[in-house]
């Protein structure tokens, strides 16, 4: 393994990601955005109600909303009580599944939603899904993180986020597949390496997420994980684009190369299938 090979693979991976971003949204991202568009946004009052009744809830929707998404509430499941607005007559719509407070509300009635764990049916599109076996590189990545003086732990409390970086501490959501955990760890490590100095104040969240996910893409690509459109979709969810990515190439290449050298990756010049 030599630095020249790593540089070559890093450049190839970035070129591939730039090309994907230039092509626009993938089908997966389009389906995902359409799906989450059907979920309602909830007031703080309803968020508190949901959390108190089902702390593990991640995606909630009404009975009919789930039906539109191709999923069905399991028999015997108990609904989560929220407060739905009753609006003025001119705004009433018997078919509308209103579950949020409105400036036109006259009063509120009890309504029920269900968490995705209470349903069966079609899978929702996934964003950021990596596949494959990271093999020994997962342990090597963890060792490298420890050598940098970065604390690492798992916590269910960060759900629905898969990972967080808090300046010297990385937290991962437990239960991810080995490939997804490796990708998430690489993403959060990139934040620690690139966005904990003066660059944090001079960059936007949009650019930082683009950079971190580009590093994760390069590292995962290099060790042979199947990346699909995962990083492309993630970047576009943060409204990142190819122009934004190419403006950060120097920083992305430096961080990715440092990680790949540290984990001793035997990189291949052939992109994974």
N, C-alpha and C positions, 0 to 999 in steps of 0.2 A: 504494500500500500504506500503510495507516495502522494505528496501534496499536489502534484500536477494532475494526477488522475482525479483527485477530489475536486479540483478547480474545474476540470472539464465536465464532470458529471453535474456539478453545481450549476454551471452555465447552461447545460442542456435542460436541466429541470426547470430553471427559471424561464428559459425560452418557451418551453412547453406550457408553462402556466400563463405567460404573457399571451401566447396564441389563443389559449382557451378563454381568457378574459376578453380578448378582442372579438371573439365570436359571439359574445353576449351571454345571456342567461342560459343555463342548461335546463333540460326538461325537468330534472329533479327540483331545481330551485323554483321554477315556475309553479310546479305542483305544490311545493311546500308553502309558497307565499299564498297560493289560492286557498290552501287548507287553513293556515293560521288566520286568514282573513275572515273565516267563518266563525272563529272564536270571538267571544265578546270581551271587551275590556271592562274590568271590574273596579268599582270604587274601593277606597280604603276600608270602608265599612264592610263590604262584601268579602274583601280579601281576608279580613279578620274573621269573619264568619266561616269562610272556607277552611282557613288554617286551624281554627279551634275544633272543627268537626272532623277534618281529615288532614292532618299535618303533612302527610306524604303526597298530597295531591300535586300534580304537575300540569295537566291539561284538563280543564273542565268545560263542559258545554251542556246545554239542555238536551232532553230526550230526542227531540226532533232534529236538533243540530247534528247530533251524532249520526242519526239516520241518514242525513244528507251526505255525510262523509263515509258512508258505507259501513258504519259500525253500529252495534246494537247493545243496549244495556242488558247485562246479564240478569236472569231471573232471580228475584229475591234481593237484589242490591238496594240499599237504602240511599235515597237522594240526599244531597247536601243542601241545606236550607240557605237561601239568600233572599234579599229583598229586591223585588222587581217593581219598577215604577208603573203606576196607573196614570196615564197622561190625559190631557184635555181631549174631549170628544173628537175634535177636528184632526187630531193626530193619531187616534186609535187605529190599530190594524190587528185584526184577530189572528192573522197568520204570522205576525212578527214575533220573533222569540226575544223580546226585550229583557235584558237582565241587568241593565245598568241605570244608574240614577240619571235623571234628565232635568234640565231647567224648566221643562214644561210639566213635570210630574205634579199631580195633585195629592196623591198619597201612595203608599207602597203596600204590596201584598207579598205573601210568602210564595216563593217559587223554589224549584229544585233543579240542581245541576248534578252531573255525575263526572267523576274523574275517569280518565282513559283506562285506568286499571280496573274499573268496574264494567268495562265494555269488551266485546269481542267483534271481530270482523276484519275488514281490510286494514292492512298496515298503512300508517301515515308515512309520507315521504320523509326520509332521514337526511339531515344535513350534517356534514362533517364525519361521514362514515368511512373508516379505513378498514382494510381487510388484509389478512396474511399473518405471518408469524414473525415477530421482531427478534425471536431467538435470544441469543445472549446479549444482544444490544440493549435490551430493556434494563438488565442489571448494570451494565456498563454506564448507561445514561444516569441511572440512579446514583452510582458511585461518583460520577463526575459532578453531579449536583451537590453531593455532600462535600466534595473537595473544594467547592466554591464557597462553602460556608452557608449554603442555603438550606433552611429547614424544610422538611417534607412530611406531609401527613395526608390522611384520607378523612373526609367528612361528608356525611349525608346532608349537612346543613347548607351546603352551597348549591344544592339542586334548585333550578334545573341546569345551572352552569356545570360544565364538565370539569373545569379547572379554574383556579384563580391564582394570581401572583400578587403578593403584598409587600414587595421589597424585602427580600431576604427570607421569604417563606412561600412555598408552593403548596396548594391544597388541591387534591383531586377527588372527584366523585367516585366512590367505590362502585364496583360492578360493571365497569366498562370491559369490552373485549381487550385482549392483549394489544392488538393493533391500535385500537382507539386510545387506549391508555398511553401507549408510546407516543402517538401523535399529539395528544393533549399535553403530555409532559414536555415534549419538544417545543410546543407552542408557548407554554408558560415559562420555560427556561429562556426562550428567546426574549420574552419581556424582561426577565431579570438581567440578561446580558446587554440589552439594547436600550432599555427605557427606564433605567434607574439612575441616570446621570443627568447632565444638563440637557440632553436631547428630549427628555420628557416634557420640559416646559416649552420646547420649540416645535413639538409635533402635536398633531391632533389625534384623538382616539381612533379615528378612521385610518390614519396612516400607520399608527402603532399596531392595530389589528391586522392590517394588510402585511406589514413587515413580519410580524410574529407567525402568521399563517403561512407566509411564503417560506420562512425558515423551516417550519414543520413539514411543508410539502417537499422541500429539497432533501431533508434528512430522511424522511420516509421513503421517498423515491429512491434514494441512494442505497438503502438497505433492502430494497425489493418489495416493500409493502404496496398493495394495490390502492391507489389513491383515487381513482375514478374522477368525479367532478367535485369531490369533497372540499378541497381548498378553494377552488374556483367559486363554489357556491358560498362558502363562508365569507370570502373576501367581498363578494357582491352583496351579501346581506348587510355588510358594513359600508356599502356604497363605495367600495374601493374599485379601482380600475387598473388597466395596464399602465397607463401614464403614471399613476401614483406609485405603482410597483417599481417601474423602471427608474424612477427618481431616487429610490432607496436601494438600488442594486448593490452599491458598495458595502453598505451596512449589512444587508442580507447575506451576501457572499461571505463576508468576514465571519459572521456569527455561525452560519451553516458549516463552513469549513472548520471552524474551531471545534464544534460539536462532533463532526465526523472524525476529525483527527483524534479527539479525546476518547471516542468509543472504539477506535480502531476498525472502522468500517472497511470491509473488503468490497469496495464499490464496483458496480458493473456499469458499463456504458450503455447497456441495453435497457430501455424503459420497461417497467413491469407490465404484464398484460392486464 
